[in-house]
């Protein structure tokens, strides 16, 4: 289920929640998906607040690069999350 979705330049950032995992693993799983010249999927956390922070961090990184007229790739986003 999609919780949040945002379009920034060439990138589409989506935060997903998988409540069906709660029945099997007794926890929700939050996943971040970034599309733009490829796709990047990142399992964020079991905590919604932590997943929202990562979601906002990616959006701010992409926006900042646009303000600086810098071209970024999915690899740059992955490195930024490390």
NUBA-169871 format. One record per residue (C-alpha): residue in three letters; x, y, z; residue number from 1. Coordinates in nm, 2 decimals, always signed. Example, Ala and Ser with C-alpha at 12.3 -4.5 7.8 and 13.67 -1.06 7.14 Angstrom:
<pts>
(pt ALA, (+1.23, -0.45, +0.78), 1);
(pt SER, (+1.37, -0.11, +0.71), 2);
</pts>
This chain:
<pts>
(pt UNK, (+0.00, +0.00, +0.00), 1);
(pt UNK, (+0.14, +0.34, -0.09), 2);
(pt UNK, (+0.17, +0.58, +0.20), 3);
(pt UNK, (+0.34, +0.88, +0.03), 4);
(pt UNK, (+0.44, +0.96, -0.32), 5);
(pt UNK, (+0.64, +1.26, -0.46), 6);
(pt UNK, (+0.77, +1.36, -0.80), 7);
(pt UNK, (+1.09, +1.55, -0.80), 8);
(pt UNK, (+1.24, +1.62, -1.14), 9);
(pt UNK, (+1.31, +1.29, -1.31), 10);
(pt UNK, (+1.26, +1.10, -0.99), 11);
(pt UNK, (+0.95, +0.95, -0.83), 12);
(pt UNK, (+0.98, +0.87, -0.47), 13);
(pt UNK, (+0.73, +0.63, -0.31), 14);
(pt UNK, (+0.70, +0.50, +0.05), 15);
(pt UNK, (+0.52, +0.17, +0.08), 16);
(pt UNK, (+0.38, -0.01, +0.38), 17);
(pt UNK, (+0.32, -0.38, +0.38), 18);
(pt UNK, (+0.07, -0.46, +0.66), 19);
(pt UNK, (+0.02, -0.81, +0.54), 20);
(pt UNK, (+0.37, -0.90, +0.68), 21);
(pt UNK, (+0.23, -0.83, +1.02), 22);
(pt UNK, (+0.03, -1.15, +1.00), 23);
(pt UNK, (+0.34, -1.35, +0.91), 24);
(pt UNK, (+0.63, -1.17, +1.08), 25);
(pt UNK, (+0.43, -0.98, +1.34), 26);
(pt UNK, (+0.57, -0.65, +1.21), 27);
(pt UNK, (+0.50, -0.39, +0.94), 28);
(pt UNK, (+0.76, -0.34, +0.68), 29);
(pt UNK, (+0.82, +0.01, +0.52), 30);
(pt UNK, (+0.99, +0.02, +0.18), 31);
(pt UNK, (+1.12, +0.32, -0.02), 32);
(pt UNK, (+1.11, +0.30, -0.40), 33);
(pt UNK, (+1.29, +0.55, -0.62), 34);
(pt UNK, (+1.23, +0.55, -1.00), 35);
(pt UNK, (+1.42, +0.76, -1.25), 36);
(pt UNK, (+1.66, +0.62, -1.51), 37);
(pt UNK, (+1.61, +0.28, -1.33), 38);
(pt UNK, (+1.45, +0.17, -1.01), 39);
(pt UNK, (+1.59, +0.15, -0.66), 40);
(pt UNK, (+1.41, -0.03, -0.38), 41);
(pt UNK, (+1.52, +0.01, -0.02), 42);
(pt UNK, (+1.37, -0.17, +0.29), 43);
(pt UNK, (+1.37, +0.12, +0.53), 44);
(pt UNK, (+1.24, +0.01, +0.87), 45);
(pt UNK, (+0.97, -0.14, +1.09), 46);
(pt UNK, (+0.90, +0.21, +1.23), 47);
(pt UNK, (+0.68, +0.45, +1.04), 48);
(pt UNK, (+0.85, +0.76, +1.18), 49);
(pt UNK, (+1.19, +0.64, +1.08), 50);
(pt UNK, (+1.07, +0.55, +0.73), 51);
(pt UNK, (+0.92, +0.90, +0.69), 52);
(pt UNK, (+1.25, +1.05, +0.79), 53);
(pt UNK, (+1.43, +0.85, +0.52), 54);
(pt UNK, (+1.16, +0.94, +0.26), 55);
(pt UNK, (+1.21, +1.32, +0.34), 56);
(pt UNK, (+1.59, +1.28, +0.34), 57);
(pt UNK, (+1.58, +1.15, -0.02), 58);
(pt UNK, (+1.34, +1.42, -0.14), 59);
(pt UNK, (+1.56, +1.69, +0.02), 60);
(pt UNK, (+1.87, +1.55, -0.14), 61);
(pt UNK, (+1.70, +1.55, -0.49), 62);
(pt UNK, (+1.57, +1.90, -0.45), 63);
(pt UNK, (+1.90, +2.03, -0.33), 64);
(pt UNK, (+2.08, +1.89, -0.63), 65);
(pt UNK, (+1.82, +2.06, -0.86), 66);
(pt UNK, (+1.88, +2.39, -0.69), 67);
(pt UNK, (+2.26, +2.35, -0.75), 68);
(pt UNK, (+2.20, +2.24, -1.11), 69);
(pt UNK, (+2.37, +1.91, -1.04), 70);
(pt UNK, (+2.28, +1.59, -1.22), 71);
(pt UNK, (+2.24, +1.29, -0.98), 72);
(pt UNK, (+2.18, +0.92, -1.05), 73);
(pt UNK, (+2.02, +0.64, -0.85), 74);
(pt UNK, (+2.38, +0.55, -0.74), 75);
(pt UNK, (+2.42, +0.90, -0.58), 76);
(pt UNK, (+2.10, +0.85, -0.39), 77);
(pt UNK, (+2.21, +0.51, -0.26), 78);
(pt UNK, (+2.55, +0.66, -0.15), 79);
(pt UNK, (+2.36, +0.94, +0.02), 80);
(pt UNK, (+2.16, +0.69, +0.22), 81);
(pt UNK, (+2.46, +0.50, +0.35), 82);
</pts>
